[in-house]
Amino acid sequence: MPKPTKGPRLGGGPAHERLMLANLAAALFTHKSIKTTETKAKRLRPYAERLITFAKRGDLHARRRVLAVIGDKSVVHELFTEIAPLVAEREGGYTRITKLGYRKGDNAPMAQIELVLEPVAPKVKSTKKTAAPKAAPVEEPAAEETTEDTTSEETAAAEAEVVEEATGDAEAAEETTAEAEAEKA
């Protein structure tokens, strides 16, 4: 037996709640955005996202399972042919709930639930460059002093890049380079 939902049901018995969520989901898929109460929107979100996940699978069994919930074939066809390809790259989070304020008549909190159909921008993995820790200066012969100068210039340039990436400020990077040159002299 399925575990009953906590708290009062939306509008009465379990059958009425099931039909109401199915109708809300059908309206959401038809209009791409609907305005309803916050409670109904929060209950609709996992219900609709599960149906969209079935639509992304796209096979006959998934279509029949969605048809068992939503009786309207035209809505199911629109879900499978129009909505599913738009959210194919998205790994969840197909809906967005925006709170709208309170309804004038009964002061019920209202919300707008809409499908997120924008293409997914892939997350860019940041490659943080860590500057080499400054080691204690090692006394070396004067003949190798020229290689030490180029190494300190490269280190100063690397530090300037790190500062510029971290702060986004080119002037701070130039100041870091100037300080490194001053220390060298």
N, C-alpha and C positions, 0 to 999 in steps of 0.2 A: 504494500500500500504506500503511495507517495506521502511524504511528510507534508502536512498542511502548512500553509503560509502563516507566519506569525501576524497577529493583529487582525483587525477587522478586514473583511474582504471588500473589494471595490464594488459597492452597489448591491450586495446581497449574497446569493449562494455561489457555489463554485462554478456552476454551469454558466451563470450570468457573467461572472468574472472572465471565464475562458472566452466567451463570445465577445465581450467588450474588448479584451486585449487583441483578439483576432481582427475585429473591425478597426481598432486603432492602428494596428500594423498594416492593414490593407490601405487605410487612408494615408499613412505615412509613405508607403511605397508608391501610391498614386500621385500624391501631391509633393513629395520630397520633403515637406515640412508641415507640421501641424501645431496648433496651439491648443493646449489642454492644461489640466491642473498638474501641479508638481508631482503629486502622488502617482497619478496615472502615468506621467512621463517616466518616472523612475521605475515603475513596474513594467512599462513597455520596453525600456532599453534592452534588457537581456533577452527578452522574448524576440524582438525584432532582429537583434544581432545574431541570434541563433538561426533564424530563418535566412538571413543573408549568408551565413556560413554554409548552409545547405545549398543555397543558390550558387555559391562559388564552386562547390563540388560539381554541380551541373549534370549529374547523371540522372537516369530515370527514377531510381529509388529516392533520391533527394527531392526530385520534383513531386513525386507522389506523397512524400512526407509533408512537404509544404502545402500541397493541395488538401491534405487531411486537416490542416489548421485553417487555411484561408480557402474558402469555397469558390472564390471568383477566379476563373481560369485566366481572364485577361490580366488581372493583377499579378498572378503567378508568372505569366508569360513576360510581363514587363519586368518583374524582379529578376528573372533568369536571363533575359536578353539585353536589358538596358542597364540595370543597376549592378549586377554581378561583374561585368567586365570593367566597370569604372572603379570597383574596389578590389580588383584582383590582386594588386600588389600590397594592399593594406593588410596588416596582420591583426586586425581587430580594431575596436574603436570606430565603428561605422556610423555612430550617431553622436549628436552633440545636443546637450540640454542647456538652454539659456533661460534664466529666470526673468520674468517680465513684470512682476509686481503683483498687485492684488486686483481681483475682479470687482467691478463696481457693485454688482447686485448683492453678493453674499460674502465678499471680502476673502474669497478663496485664493490662495497663492497660485498664480498662473506661470506656465513655462512653455517655451517653444522647443519642440524636439525636431531635429532635422537630420537628414542624411549628410554625411561628410563625403562628398564626391570629388573633392579636389585631389589631384595626383599627389602621391606621397613623395616628399622630398627626402632622399636617403640621408641618413645621419652621417656626417663627416667625422671620421674618427680623428681626433686631434693627436698629432704626433708632437708631444712635448719634448723639446730639446733641453736637456739639462746641461748647464755649463760644467765643465770639469772643475772639481774642487781645487782651490788654489793650494798648491803644495808649498812647503817652505823652500825658499830659494837655495839652490845647491851651488856651492862654490866650484866653478869650473875654470879651466885655463882661459886666458884672454884670447887665444886663437879661435875658440868656438863662440866668441861673443856675437858674431854676425848671425849665426843660426838662432841664438837666443832672442835676438831682436825680432826676427821674422816670426818666431813662435809667439812672442808676446803680442805682436801685431795681430796675428791670427786669433789669439785668445781674446783680445780686445774686440775684434770684429764679431766673434761669436757671442760675446757678452752683449754687444750692441744689438745683435739680432734678437737675442732672448728678451732684452728690455723692450725692444720695439714690438715684438709679438705679444708680450704680456700687457703692455700699456697701450699699444697702438699709437705711440707718440714718437715720431721720427726725431724730434728735438732732444728728447731724453736719451735716445740711442746715440746721437752725436755727442752729447755731454759725457756719456759713459766712455766713448772712444777718446775724447779729449782728456779725460781723467786718466785713462790708461797710458796715453802718450806722456802725460805729465809725470806719472810715476816712473816711467821708463827713463826719462831724462834726469 
